[in-house]
Amino acid sequence: MVNIVTYKELRDAKLIEDACRIHNKAFPYDNVECDIYKSFLLDDENLSEELILFAIDEKGIVRGFLVGVEIVKEPSEAVNSFKEYIWVKDLALDNAISSEKWSDIFSKLLLKFFEIAKQIGKKYIVLYAYAPYYFMPGINILYEDYIEVFEKHGFKKREDTVSYEVNLAEFYYPDRVKRIENILTSEGIVFRIGREEEAQYISEWVGKTFNNPFWRLETLYSFKNKPPTIWIAEQGSSIIGFAVYLRMRRSEFGPTGVDPNRRRHGVGTVLLFKSLYDLKQMGFRYAVIPWTSHLFFYTQIPGIEKIKHYLIMVKPI
């Protein structure tokens, strides 16, 4: 027997620790450091304590949880566009319980969330792929038990995405890329780290150039690191490309982009390798390139060890 309660009702910090541990046991290919996990929950501007549900048994043990979120504050320019959407930011169950209890708790959490979503007028529920505070960019196809239950409850695949994992011990800066960089610099293109005072200007440039409010926000957050963890490519007074790394304080690369009028000359490649090289110099053993569909661009990286495949699933209410 379990009770479904909200974080607002209990407000116990240990619940977040329990959620992190359950997540990491349930999703071994997508582990999250628990300090990052806590930050991604509690520092999110869109946090709603009423949308965080815990399944607690008669002994007071957390057996499962669901973290829901809707875009109500940031990115501000996305609030109206996504007012009909709500996300299951994370959902995981204790894998030590019996399969019967597992299925029962899974359904109770989902049905309670469906009820809440209907009450606040939502029309679509998206699984996991919530930017920028995401733990997974969808549901990893290796978690077949989760996918099966989601499909039974009416979720369907909207799209596929992949993440790359790079062993930085095997990563190096190839001569081929150095030659590209030399050609570009001879043409007056400068590669440099962004400066703190440019945070607003550059993040707005990213949002406008790529029509992506989530990239704008992630770019803005990169300037909170000291020094900022963003490479800029510019020519004269014009920005032509950018690359964020140490994304949201994790050893991740991206977002990244080059002005559509300046592509296919190697600017993006140089930004990519400079960012990964910095992560290696900072002492990280691995880097993740999350949530991308650019398969061939990233295959040029020395040290790629894994490619993880995710499904972004959606349910109409």
C-alpha positions as CSV (number, residue, x, y, z in Angstrom):
1,M,0.0,0.0,0.0
2,V,1.4,3.4,-1.0
3,N,0.3,7.0,-0.6
4,I,0.9,9.6,-3.4
5,V,1.9,12.9,-1.8
6,T,3.3,16.1,-3.2
7,Y,6.6,17.7,-2.3
8,K,4.7,20.7,-1.1
9,E,3.0,18.6,1.5
10,L,6.2,17.3,3.0
11,R,9.1,19.6,2.0
12,D,11.7,17.2,3.2
13,A,15.1,17.5,1.5
14,K,15.8,13.8,2.0
15,L,13.0,13.1,-0.5
16,I,15.2,14.7,-3.2
17,E,18.2,12.6,-2.2
18,D,15.9,9.5,-2.3
19,A,14.7,10.5,-5.8
20,C,18.3,10.9,-7.0
21,R,19.3,7.4,-5.8
22,I,16.1,5.8,-7.2
23,H,16.8,7.5,-10.6
24,N,20.4,6.3,-10.7
25,K,19.4,2.7,-9.9
26,A,16.5,2.8,-12.4
27,F,18.5,4.4,-15.2
28,P,22.1,3.1,-15.0
29,Y,23.0,4.5,-18.5
30,D,21.9,8.0,-17.4
31,N,23.3,8.6,-13.9
32,V,23.2,12.1,-12.4
33,E,25.4,13.5,-9.7
34,C,23.1,14.1,-6.7
35,D,24.1,17.7,-6.2
36,I,23.3,18.4,-9.8
37,Y,20.0,16.5,-9.4
38,K,19.0,18.6,-6.5
39,S,20.0,21.8,-8.4
40,F,18.1,20.7,-11.5
41,L,14.9,20.3,-9.4
42,L,15.1,23.2,-6.9
43,D,16.9,25.9,-9.0
44,D,14.5,25.5,-11.9
45,E,12.6,28.8,-12.3
46,N,9.6,26.8,-13.3
47,L,9.6,24.7,-10.1
48,S,6.1,23.8,-8.8
49,E,6.1,21.8,-5.6
50,E,2.5,20.6,-6.4
51,L,3.8,18.8,-9.5
52,I,6.4,16.7,-7.7
53,L,4.8,13.4,-6.5
54,F,6.2,10.7,-4.2
55,A,4.9,7.2,-3.7
56,I,5.6,6.4,-0.1
57,D,4.8,3.0,1.5
58,E,3.5,2.3,5.0
59,K,7.0,2.2,6.4
60,G,7.7,5.7,5.1
61,I,10.0,4.5,2.3
62,V,9.9,6.2,-1.1
63,R,9.2,3.6,-3.7
64,G,8.8,5.9,-6.7
65,F,8.4,9.5,-7.7
66,L,7.3,11.7,-10.6
67,V,8.6,15.2,-11.2
68,G,6.2,17.3,-13.3
69,V,6.9,20.8,-14.7
70,E,5.3,23.4,-16.9
71,I,6.9,26.5,-18.5
72,V,5.5,29.4,-16.6
73,K,8.6,31.7,-16.2
74,E,11.6,30.7,-18.3
75,P,12.3,30.9,-21.1
76,S,9.9,33.8,-21.0
77,E,9.4,33.8,-24.8
78,A,8.3,30.2,-24.7
79,V,5.6,30.5,-22.1
80,N,2.7,31.2,-24.5
81,S,4.0,28.8,-27.2
82,F,4.0,25.9,-24.7
83,K,1.1,26.8,-22.4
84,E,-0.8,23.6,-23.5
85,Y,2.2,21.4,-22.6
86,I,3.4,19.8,-19.4
87,W,6.4,17.6,-18.9
88,V,7.2,14.5,-16.8
89,K,10.7,15.8,-16.1
90,D,11.6,12.6,-14.3
91,L,9.8,9.4,-13.2
92,A,11.5,6.5,-11.7
93,L,10.6,3.6,-9.4
94,D,12.5,1.5,-6.9
95,N,13.7,-1.5,-8.8
96,A,13.9,-3.6,-5.6
97,I,10.1,-4.0,-5.3
98,S,8.1,-6.8,-6.9
99,S,7.1,-6.4,-10.5
100,E,3.4,-6.3,-9.4
101,K,4.0,-3.4,-7.0
102,W,6.2,-1.7,-9.6
103,S,3.4,-1.7,-12.2
104,D,0.8,-0.6,-9.6
105,I,2.9,2.3,-8.3
106,F,3.8,3.4,-11.9
107,S,0.2,3.6,-12.9
108,K,-0.8,5.4,-9.7
109,L,1.8,8.1,-10.3
110,L,0.9,8.5,-13.9
111,L,-2.9,8.6,-13.3
112,K,-2.5,11.2,-10.5
113,F,-0.4,13.3,-12.8
114,F,-2.9,13.0,-15.7
115,E,-5.6,14.2,-13.3
116,I,-3.5,17.3,-12.3
117,A,-2.6,18.0,-15.9
118,K,-6.3,18.0,-16.9
119,Q,-7.3,20.3,-14.0
120,I,-4.8,23.0,-15.1
121,G,-5.9,22.8,-18.7
122,K,-3.0,21.0,-20.4
123,K,-3.4,19.1,-23.7
124,Y,-0.1,17.3,-24.1
125,I,2.3,15.5,-21.8
126,V,6.0,15.1,-22.8
127,L,8.3,12.6,-21.3
128,Y,11.7,13.6,-19.9
129,A,12.8,15.9,-22.7
130,Y,12.5,19.2,-20.8
131,A,15.1,21.9,-21.6
132,P,17.3,23.1,-20.1
133,Y,17.0,21.2,-16.8
134,Y,16.7,17.7,-18.3
135,F,18.1,14.5,-16.9
136,M,17.5,12.6,-20.1
137,P,16.6,14.0,-23.5
138,G,13.8,11.4,-23.8
139,I,13.5,7.8,-22.7
140,N,16.5,5.6,-23.4
141,I,15.4,2.7,-25.7
142,L,17.3,0.3,-23.4
143,Y,14.7,0.9,-20.7
144,E,12.2,-1.4,-22.3
145,D,10.1,-1.9,-19.1
146,Y,9.4,1.9,-18.9
147,I,8.7,2.3,-22.6
148,E,6.2,-0.6,-22.4
149,V,4.2,1.0,-19.5
150,F,4.3,4.4,-21.1
151,E,2.9,3.0,-24.4
152,K,0.1,1.2,-22.4
153,H,-0.8,4.6,-21.0
154,G,-1.1,6.2,-24.4
155,F,2.3,7.7,-25.0
156,K,3.7,7.6,-28.5
157,K,7.0,8.4,-30.1
158,R,7.3,11.9,-31.5
159,E,10.9,11.8,-32.6
160,D,14.3,10.1,-32.0
161,T,17.4,11.8,-30.6
162,V,20.9,10.6,-29.6
163,S,23.7,11.5,-27.2
164,Y,27.4,10.8,-27.6
165,E,29.7,9.9,-24.9
166,V,33.4,10.8,-25.4
167,N,36.3,9.3,-23.5
168,L,38.5,12.4,-23.1
169,A,41.5,10.3,-22.3
170,E,41.4,9.3,-26.0
171,F,40.4,12.8,-27.2
172,Y,43.0,15.0,-29.0
173,Y,43.1,18.1,-31.2
174,P,43.8,16.7,-34.7
175,D,46.2,18.4,-37.1
176,R,43.3,18.5,-39.6
177,V,41.3,20.8,-37.3
178,K,44.4,22.9,-36.6
179,R,44.8,23.5,-40.3
180,I,41.1,24.5,-40.5
181,E,41.6,26.9,-37.6
182,N,44.7,28.4,-39.2
183,I,42.8,29.1,-42.5
184,L,39.9,30.7,-40.7
185,T,42.1,32.9,-38.5
186,S,44.0,34.0,-41.6
187,E,40.6,35.2,-42.9
188,G,40.1,37.3,-39.9
189,I,37.9,35.0,-37.8
190,V,38.7,35.1,-34.1
191,F,38.0,32.3,-31.7
192,R,37.7,33.4,-28.0
193,I,36.0,32.7,-24.7
194,G,32.9,34.9,-24.0
195,R,33.2,37.7,-21.5
196,E,30.9,38.1,-18.5
197,E,29.6,41.5,-19.7
198,E,28.5,40.0,-23.0
199,A,26.1,37.5,-21.4
200,Q,22.9,39.3,-22.4
201,Y,24.0,40.3,-25.8
202,I,25.3,36.9,-26.9
203,S,22.5,34.9,-25.4
204,E,20.0,37.1,-27.2
205,W,21.9,36.7,-30.4
206,V,21.7,32.9,-30.0
207,G,18.0,33.0,-29.3
208,K,17.3,35.2,-32.3
209,T,19.7,33.6,-34.8
210,F,18.5,30.1,-34.2
211,N,15.0,30.9,-33.2
212,N,15.4,28.9,-30.0
213,P,14.5,30.3,-26.6
214,F,15.9,27.3,-24.8
215,W,19.4,27.8,-26.4
216,R,19.2,31.4,-25.3
217,L,18.7,30.3,-21.7
218,E,21.4,27.7,-21.8
219,T,23.8,30.2,-23.3
220,L,23.0,32.7,-20.6
221,Y,23.6,30.1,-17.9
222,S,27.1,29.4,-19.4
223,F,28.2,32.9,-18.3
224,K,27.5,32.1,-14.7
225,N,30.6,29.9,-14.7
226,K,33.8,31.7,-13.9
227,P,35.3,32.0,-16.4
228,P,32.3,31.6,-18.8
229,T,32.2,28.3,-20.5
230,I,31.4,29.4,-24.0
231,W,33.5,29.8,-27.1
232,I,32.7,32.5,-29.6
233,A,33.7,32.9,-33.3
234,E,33.5,36.4,-34.6
235,Q,34.7,38.4,-37.6
236,G,35.1,42.1,-37.1
237,S,32.2,43.1,-34.9
238,S,29.9,40.2,-35.9
239,I,29.4,37.0,-34.1
240,I,29.3,34.1,-36.5
241,G,29.2,31.1,-34.1
242,F,29.1,29.9,-30.5
243,A,29.6,26.7,-28.5
244,V,28.6,26.1,-24.9
245,Y,30.4,23.6,-22.8
246,L,30.1,22.5,-19.1
247,R,26.4,22.8,-19.8
248,M,24.4,23.4,-16.6
249,R,27.6,22.6,-14.7
250,R,27.8,19.1,-16.2
251,S,30.6,17.8,-18.5
252,E,28.4,18.3,-21.5
253,F,28.9,20.1,-24.8
254,G,26.2,22.2,-26.5
255,P,24.2,23.9,-27.6
256,T,26.3,25.1,-30.5
257,G,25.6,26.8,-33.8
258,V,27.0,28.8,-36.7
259,D,25.3,31.6,-38.5
260,P,23.4,29.9,-41.4
261,N,25.2,32.2,-43.9
262,R,28.6,31.1,-42.6
263,R,28.4,27.3,-42.4
264,R,30.4,24.6,-44.1
265,H,33.7,26.3,-43.7
266,G,34.8,24.5,-40.4
267,V,33.8,27.2,-37.9
268,G,31.6,24.7,-36.0
269,T,34.3,22.0,-36.0
270,V,36.8,24.4,-34.5
271,L,34.3,25.5,-31.8
272,L,33.6,21.8,-31.0
273,F,37.2,20.8,-30.6
274,K,38.1,23.8,-28.5
275,S,35.3,23.1,-26.2
276,L,36.1,19.5,-25.7
277,Y,39.8,20.3,-25.3
278,D,38.9,22.7,-22.5
279,L,36.8,20.0,-20.7
280,K,39.7,17.6,-20.9
281,Q,42.1,20.3,-19.5
282,M,39.6,20.9,-16.7
283,G,40.1,17.3,-15.6
284,F,36.9,15.7,-16.8
285,R,37.3,12.0,-17.9
286,Y,34.2,11.9,-20.0
287,A,32.1,14.4,-22.0
288,V,28.5,14.0,-23.2
289,I,27.1,15.6,-26.3
290,P,23.4,15.3,-25.5
291,W,20.2,15.6,-27.5
292,T,21.3,15.8,-31.1
293,S,20.3,14.6,-34.5
294,H,23.6,15.6,-36.2
295,L,25.1,12.1,-36.5
296,F,27.9,12.6,-39.0
297,F,29.2,15.9,-37.6
298,Y,30.1,14.3,-34.3
299,T,31.6,11.1,-35.7
300,Q,34.8,13.1,-36.3
301,I,35.6,13.2,-32.6
302,P,38.4,10.9,-31.3
303,G,37.4,9.0,-28.3
304,I,33.7,8.4,-28.9
305,E,32.8,5.3,-27.0
306,K,29.0,5.3,-26.8
307,I,26.0,6.5,-28.7
308,K,22.7,6.5,-26.7
309,H,19.4,6.5,-28.4
310,Y,16.3,8.2,-26.9
311,L,12.7,8.4,-27.8
312,I,10.8,11.7,-27.1
313,M,7.3,10.5,-26.3
314,V,4.1,12.5,-26.1
315,K,0.6,11.8,-24.9
316,P,-2.4,13.9,-25.8
317,I,-4.8,14.4,-22.9
